[in-house]
Amino acid sequence: MPADRSGEIALEASGLRKTYGRLVAVESLDLRVAAGTVLGFLGPNGAGKTTAIRILTTILPPDSGSFTVAGVPHTRPTAIRRRVGVLPESAGYPLGQSGEEWLRYHAELFGRSRADARDTTRRLLADVGLADRGRALISSYSRGMRQRLGIARALVNDPDVVFLDEPTLGLDPMGQAQMLNLIGRIARERGSTVFLSTHVLADVEQVCDRVVILNRGKVVAEGTVAEVVRQAAAPRHGHVKVPPELLDRALAALARTEVHAASNGGGPLGELELSMPAGLELEAAATQAMKSLLEAGVPVLGFTLAGGRLSDAFLAVTEEV
């Protein structure tokens, strides 16, 4: 059973800054992540995600600011490395070794005895669904199997924080589903905090408890997925189709709600364009609109809503102005 880390802060950063000449890669980065959280760490290319992760895993020193991992200050990098696990985006593997040999080697590097390293290796292979392929050469592994082996490698030291960089990249739908399930289990069953860096926003919506979005080295949105969508005030829109002869009645009915409606003059007859205010949940908007139309005796022939997703919020807070 994992140690109970509820209520603990797994990672905290204050005022982190890193520059490369005149380029500011990370600026005033503040983070506070509770133990057992799956955190989506997002941003466009060049936003500073990779630099931030390299700082937090002690590969790069910050120019200024401070951070702690499991209470260990950044001034003790060797101690921090024993508390984190990392799956880089382009992980390399010794193709001439078996998965079991490779994992056992890394377990021993972290100071485990041979017997403990052997037991840990077998347990981790089972945890990531590779128990029956542990003795096979890594060269025979599919991409998904190598990704799962990489996660097992990231767990050999029982880390408090696990950094995963694009873990579902290149996987088929089944492999993606298995990987997301594994990520959730790392947090639930091991009590570890997971830093998930990815461009696949649907993965984040499915598995992450909280989200941080970086742009130009700064945090531009933070919170749960729902909170980030609200903060971003991303546009939400839709279409409703009603009988053409009841168009005016539909407009009058929708005018009594928070949903803004306008006749789609250039579109199909009887179709209205809808837009929702930022503070209104998408589901609530749909309920309001449908109820108002039906109470007014207007049959709804078609109804679609779009927006209100993490992808909409991401674009809203990162688009260039």
C-alpha positions as a Python dict, from the first residue, in 0.01 Angstrom:
ca = {
    (1, 'M'): (0, 0, 0),
    (2, 'P'): (132, 351, -82),
    (3, 'A'): (200, 595, 197),
    (4, 'D'): (-92, 826, 272),
    (5, 'R'): (17, 1160, 124),
    (6, 'S'): (-324, 1328, 128),
    (7, 'G'): (-296, 1691, 228),
    (8, 'E'): (74, 1706, 144),
    (9, 'I'): (225, 1938, -114),
    (10, 'A'): (425, 1731, -360),
    (11, 'L'): (579, 2018, -553),
    (12, 'E'): (601, 2390, -492),
    (13, 'A'): (776, 2654, -701),
    (14, 'S'): (812, 3026, -647),
    (15, 'G'): (934, 3286, -892),
    (16, 'L'): (1124, 3049, -1121),
    (17, 'R'): (1302, 3229, -1404),
    (18, 'K'): (1529, 3103, -1681),
    (19, 'T'): (1677, 3292, -1974),
    (20, 'Y'): (1893, 3200, -2270),
    (21, 'G'): (2065, 3523, -2362),
    (22, 'R'): (1782, 3766, -2438),
    (23, 'L'): (1523, 3491, -2465),
    (24, 'V'): (1311, 3451, -2152),
    (25, 'A'): (1212, 3084, -2143),
    (26, 'V'): (1042, 3082, -1800),
    (27, 'E'): (922, 3394, -1619),
    (28, 'S'): (796, 3416, -1259),
    (29, 'L'): (668, 3058, -1253),
    (30, 'D'): (471, 2975, -939),
    (31, 'L'): (330, 2626, -880),
    (32, 'R'): (170, 2445, -588),
    (33, 'V'): (68, 2086, -657),
    (34, 'A'): (-94, 1856, -402),
    (35, 'A'): (19, 1497, -361),
    (36, 'G'): (-171, 1246, -572),
    (37, 'T'): (-271, 1505, -833),
    (38, 'V'): (-258, 1439, -1207),
    (39, 'L'): (-156, 1778, -1347),
    (40, 'G'): (-186, 1864, -1715),
    (41, 'F'): (114, 2086, -1798),
    (42, 'L'): (25, 2252, -2126),
    (43, 'G'): (137, 2518, -2369),
    (44, 'P'): (220, 2575, -2734),
    (45, 'N'): (564, 2491, -2870),
    (46, 'G'): (817, 2732, -2724),
    (47, 'A'): (597, 2818, -2424),
    (48, 'G'): (860, 2709, -2171),
    (49, 'K'): (723, 2368, -2070),
    (50, 'T'): (1039, 2172, -2147),
    (51, 'T'): (1260, 2427, -1972),
    (52, 'A'): (1032, 2427, -1667),
    (53, 'I'): (1038, 2047, -1646),
    (54, 'R'): (1416, 2042, -1682),
    (55, 'I'): (1440, 2286, -1392),
    (56, 'L'): (1199, 2088, -1174),
    (57, 'T'): (1390, 1765, -1243),
    (58, 'T'): (1723, 1941, -1165),
    (59, 'I'): (1864, 1905, -1517),
    (60, 'L'): (1884, 2284, -1542),
    (61, 'P'): (1936, 2532, -1258),
    (62, 'P'): (1699, 2830, -1246),
    (63, 'D'): (1845, 3179, -1283),
    (64, 'S'): (1630, 3283, -988),
    (65, 'G'): (1347, 3153, -776),
    (66, 'S'): (1316, 2834, -575),
    (67, 'F'): (1126, 2507, -564),
    (68, 'T'): (1079, 2200, -348),
    (69, 'V'): (988, 1842, -438),
    (70, 'A'): (837, 1637, -155),
    (71, 'G'): (974, 1900, 81),
    (72, 'V'): (1329, 1873, -54),
    (73, 'P'): (1469, 2216, -157),
    (74, 'H'): (1616, 2274, -502),
    (75, 'T'): (1955, 2333, -340),
    (76, 'R'): (1973, 1953, -290),
    (77, 'P'): (1944, 1828, -651),
    (78, 'T'): (2076, 1477, -582),
    (79, 'A'): (1811, 1422, -316),
    (80, 'I'): (1539, 1550, -551),
    (81, 'R'): (1647, 1310, -826),
    (82, 'R'): (1577, 1024, -588),
    (83, 'R'): (1221, 1153, -542),
    (84, 'V'): (1123, 1197, -908),
    (85, 'G'): (1066, 971, -1208),
    (86, 'V'): (1085, 1087, -1569),
    (87, 'L'): (959, 956, -1903),
    (88, 'P'): (1110, 1186, -2169),
    (89, 'E'): (936, 1232, -2503),
    (90, 'S'): (1215, 1063, -2699),
    (91, 'A'): (1331, 796, -2457),
    (92, 'G'): (1607, 565, -2577),
    (93, 'Y'): (1612, 193, -2504),
    (94, 'P'): (1887, -72, -2530),
    (95, 'L'): (1731, -292, -2796),
    (96, 'G'): (1963, -583, -2722),
    (97, 'Q'): (1844, -616, -2361),
    (98, 'S'): (1522, -760, -2229),
    (99, 'G'): (1277, -534, -2049),
    (100, 'E'): (1347, -725, -1728),
    (101, 'E'): (1725, -680, -1755),
    (102, 'W'): (1693, -310, -1825),
    (103, 'L'): (1456, -242, -1536),
    (104, 'R'): (1661, -449, -1293),
    (105, 'Y'): (1973, -253, -1390),
    (106, 'H'): (1802, 78, -1311),
    (107, 'A'): (1657, -56, -986),
    (108, 'E'): (2008, -149, -873),
    (109, 'L'): (2134, 197, -976),
    (110, 'F'): (1896, 340, -716),
    (111, 'G'): (2060, 124, -449),
    (112, 'R'): (1822, -168, -435),
    (113, 'S'): (1972, -506, -348),
    (114, 'R'): (1973, -771, -621),
    (115, 'A'): (1682, -952, -462),
    (116, 'D'): (1484, -631, -411),
    (117, 'A'): (1565, -513, -766),
    (118, 'R'): (1441, -845, -905),
    (119, 'D'): (1116, -830, -706),
    (120, 'T'): (1062, -462, -793),
    (121, 'T'): (1118, -534, -1162),
    (122, 'R'): (864, -816, -1169),
    (123, 'R'): (607, -609, -981),
    (124, 'L'): (649, -309, -1213),
    (125, 'L'): (629, -521, -1526),
    (126, 'A'): (300, -660, -1396),
    (127, 'D'): (177, -311, -1308),
    (128, 'V'): (232, -183, -1664),
    (129, 'G'): (94, -495, -1832),
    (130, 'L'): (424, -645, -1947),
    (131, 'A'): (454, -940, -1710),
    (132, 'D'): (449, -1190, -1997),
    (133, 'R'): (700, -994, -2209),
    (134, 'G'): (963, -910, -1949),
    (135, 'R'): (1216, -1158, -2084),
    (136, 'A'): (1164, -1059, -2448),
    (137, 'L'): (1414, -827, -2613),
    (138, 'I'): (1310, -463, -2617),
    (139, 'S'): (1369, -467, -2993),
    (140, 'S'): (1055, -682, -3022),
    (141, 'Y'): (839, -433, -2830),
    (142, 'S'): (580, -214, -3001),
    (143, 'R'): (588, 162, -2939),
    (144, 'G'): (313, 129, -2680),
    (145, 'M'): (502, -145, -2498),
    (146, 'R'): (817, 68, -2493),
    (147, 'Q'): (619, 360, -2352),
    (148, 'R'): (484, 137, -2074),
    (149, 'L'): (834, 5, -2008),
    (150, 'G'): (953, 365, -1985),
    (151, 'I'): (689, 438, -1723),
    (152, 'A'): (799, 130, -1528),
    (153, 'R'): (1154, 269, -1541),
    (154, 'A'): (1024, 602, -1407),
    (155, 'L'): (873, 417, -1110),
    (156, 'V'): (1168, 202, -999),
    (157, 'N'): (1257, 445, -718),
    (158, 'D'): (898, 483, -588),
    (159, 'P'): (895, 854, -681),
    (160, 'D'): (681, 1120, -522),
    (161, 'V'): (647, 1304, -854),
    (162, 'V'): (643, 1146, -1202),
    (163, 'F'): (704, 1360, -1512),
    (164, 'L'): (557, 1219, -1834),
    (165, 'D'): (633, 1395, -2163),
    (166, 'E'): (391, 1306, -2446),
    (167, 'P'): (328, 950, -2319),
    (168, 'T'): (49, 878, -2571),
    (169, 'L'): (232, 1014, -2877),
    (170, 'G'): (218, 768, -3167),
    (171, 'L'): (-9, 519, -2989),
    (172, 'D'): (-320, 367, -3146),
    (173, 'P'): (-657, 425, -2971),
    (174, 'M'): (-624, 107, -2764),
    (175, 'G'): (-271, 200, -2660),
    (176, 'Q'): (-386, 551, -2567),
    (177, 'A'): (-666, 415, -2351),
    (178, 'Q'): (-429, 176, -2174),
    (179, 'M'): (-177, 454, -2114),
    (180, 'L'): (-437, 692, -1968),
    (181, 'N'): (-564, 415, -1741),
    (182, 'L'): (-207, 353, -1623),
    (183, 'I'): (-152, 725, -1554),
    (184, 'G'): (-464, 738, -1340),
    (185, 'R'): (-355, 429, -1148),
    (186, 'I'): (-15, 580, -1071),
    (187, 'A'): (-189, 860, -883),
    (188, 'R'): (-467, 653, -724),
    (189, 'E'): (-278, 340, -624),
    (190, 'R'): (72, 472, -562),
    (191, 'G'): (-18, 818, -430),
    (192, 'S'): (231, 976, -671),
    (193, 'T'): (182, 1315, -834),
    (194, 'V'): (187, 1303, -1214),
    (195, 'F'): (307, 1591, -1432),
    (196, 'L'): (155, 1520, -1774),
    (197, 'S'): (299, 1729, -2056),
    (198, 'T'): (106, 1673, -2377),
    (199, 'H'): (-54, 1836, -2680),
    (200, 'V'): (-345, 1589, -2675),
    (201, 'L'): (-598, 1798, -2485),
    (202, 'A'): (-863, 1524, -2490),
    (203, 'D'): (-624, 1314, -2278),
    (204, 'V'): (-600, 1598, -2027),
    (205, 'E'): (-978, 1632, -2005),
    (206, 'Q'): (-1005, 1259, -1939),
    (207, 'V'): (-738, 1203, -1676),
    (208, 'C'): (-617, 1530, -1519),
    (209, 'D'): (-736, 1677, -1189),
    (210, 'R'): (-584, 2017, -1260),
    (211, 'V'): (-436, 2207, -1553),
    (212, 'V'): (-162, 2467, -1593),
    (213, 'I'): (-125, 2645, -1928),
    (214, 'L'): (198, 2827, -2011),
    (215, 'N'): (252, 3083, -2284),
    (216, 'R'): (573, 3275, -2345),
    (217, 'G'): (714, 3141, -2021),
    (218, 'K'): (426, 3254, -1799),
    (219, 'V'): (125, 3082, -1649),
    (220, 'V'): (-181, 3213, -1833),
    (221, 'A'): (-443, 2977, -1687),
    (222, 'E'): (-460, 2739, -1392),
    (223, 'G'): (-725, 2531, -1219),
    (224, 'T'): (-953, 2238, -1291),
    (225, 'V'): (-1054, 2191, -1654),
    (226, 'A'): (-1391, 2356, -1584),
    (227, 'E'): (-1224, 2648, -1405),
    (228, 'V'): (-976, 2703, -1688),
    (229, 'V'): (-1257, 2702, -1945),
    (230, 'R'): (-1442, 2967, -1741),
    (231, 'Q'): (-1127, 3177, -1687),
    (232, 'A'): (-1049, 3177, -2057),
    (233, 'A'): (-1393, 3309, -2153),
    (234, 'A'): (-1359, 3101, -2468),
    (235, 'P'): (-1637, 3151, -2721),
    (236, 'R'): (-1922, 2899, -2707),
    (237, 'H'): (-2166, 2889, -2992),
    (238, 'G'): (-2425, 2671, -3155),
    (239, 'H'): (-2715, 2640, -3395),
    (240, 'V'): (-3081, 2560, -3348),
    (241, 'K'): (-3322, 2476, -3628),
    (242, 'V'): (-3692, 2551, -3595),
    (243, 'P'): (-3985, 2568, -3838),
    (244, 'P'): (-3931, 2882, -4052),
    (245, 'E'): (-4278, 3017, -3976),
    (246, 'L'): (-4194, 3012, -3601),
    (247, 'L'): (-3862, 3192, -3631),
    (248, 'D'): (-3982, 3515, -3470),
    (249, 'R'): (-4145, 3325, -3183),
    (250, 'A'): (-3818, 3135, -3127),
    (251, 'L'): (-3619, 3459, -3118),
    (252, 'A'): (-3861, 3608, -2866),
    (253, 'A'): (-3842, 3296, -2647),
    (254, 'L'): (-3462, 3290, -2649),
    (255, 'A'): (-3449, 3663, -2569),
    (256, 'R'): (-3582, 3572, -2223),
    (257, 'T'): (-3275, 3354, -2154),
    (258, 'E'): (-2903, 3419, -2115),
    (259, 'V'): (-2844, 3265, -2458),
    (260, 'H'): (-2801, 3519, -2737),
    (261, 'A'): (-2972, 3425, -3063),
    (262, 'A'): (-2971, 3575, -3410),
    (263, 'S'): (-3123, 3470, -3738),
    (264, 'N'): (-2873, 3307, -3970),
    (265, 'G'): (-2959, 3519, -4271),
    (266, 'G'): (-2713, 3351, -4502),
    (267, 'G'): (-2786, 3000, -4381),
    (268, 'P'): (-3069, 2751, -4401),
    (269, 'L'): (-3420, 2883, -4348),
    (270, 'G'): (-3532, 2851, -3987),
    (271, 'E'): (-3181, 2828, -3839),
    (272, 'L'): (-3064, 3048, -3552),
    (273, 'E'): (-2707, 3117, -3446),
    (274, 'L'): (-2651, 3093, -3070),
    (275, 'S'): (-2379, 3237, -2850),
    (276, 'M'): (-2335, 3185, -2478),
    (277, 'P'): (-2187, 3426, -2220),
    (278, 'A'): (-1857, 3315, -2066),
    (279, 'G'): (-2001, 3261, -1720),
    (280, 'L'): (-2270, 3019, -1832),
    (281, 'E'): (-2196, 2646, -1838),
    (282, 'L'): (-2257, 2484, -2175),
    (283, 'E'): (-2503, 2230, -2032),
    (284, 'A'): (-2695, 2505, -1852),
    (285, 'A'): (-2712, 2707, -2174),
    (286, 'A'): (-2854, 2411, -2364),
    (287, 'T'): (-3112, 2346, -2093),
    (288, 'Q'): (-3222, 2711, -2087),
    (289, 'A'): (-3257, 2733, -2464),
    (290, 'M'): (-3444, 2404, -2507),
    (291, 'K'): (-3681, 2473, -2217),
    (292, 'S'): (-3763, 2823, -2340),
    (293, 'L'): (-3834, 2708, -2695),
    (294, 'L'): (-4052, 2416, -2590),
    (295, 'E'): (-4250, 2629, -2343),
    (296, 'A'): (-4314, 2875, -2628),
    (297, 'G'): (-4449, 2593, -2842),
    (298, 'V'): (-4158, 2595, -3084),
    (299, 'P'): (-4056, 2247, -3205),
    (300, 'V'): (-3678, 2200, -3213),
    (301, 'L'): (-3577, 2031, -3537),
    (302, 'G'): (-3203, 2039, -3471),
    (303, 'F'): (-2974, 2157, -3194),
    (304, 'T'): (-2593, 2168, -3179),
    (305, 'L'): (-2353, 2335, -2937),
    (306, 'A'): (-1979, 2380, -2967),
    (307, 'G'): (-1708, 2530, -2751),
    (308, 'G'): (-1670, 2508, -2377),
    (309, 'R'): (-1388, 2256, -2419),
    (310, 'L'): (-1030, 2272, -2301),
    (311, 'S'): (-916, 2313, -2661),
    (312, 'D'): (-1125, 2631, -2691),
    (313, 'A'): (-979, 2767, -2368),
    (314, 'F'): (-626, 2675, -2477),
    (315, 'L'): (-663, 2868, -2803),
    (316, 'A'): (-821, 3164, -2625),
    (317, 'V'): (-534, 3209, -2377),
    (318, 'T'): (-243, 3129, -2609),
    (319, 'E'): (-336, 3289, -2940),
    (320, 'E'): (-106, 3567, -3054),
    (321, 'V'): (-242, 3922, -3039),
}
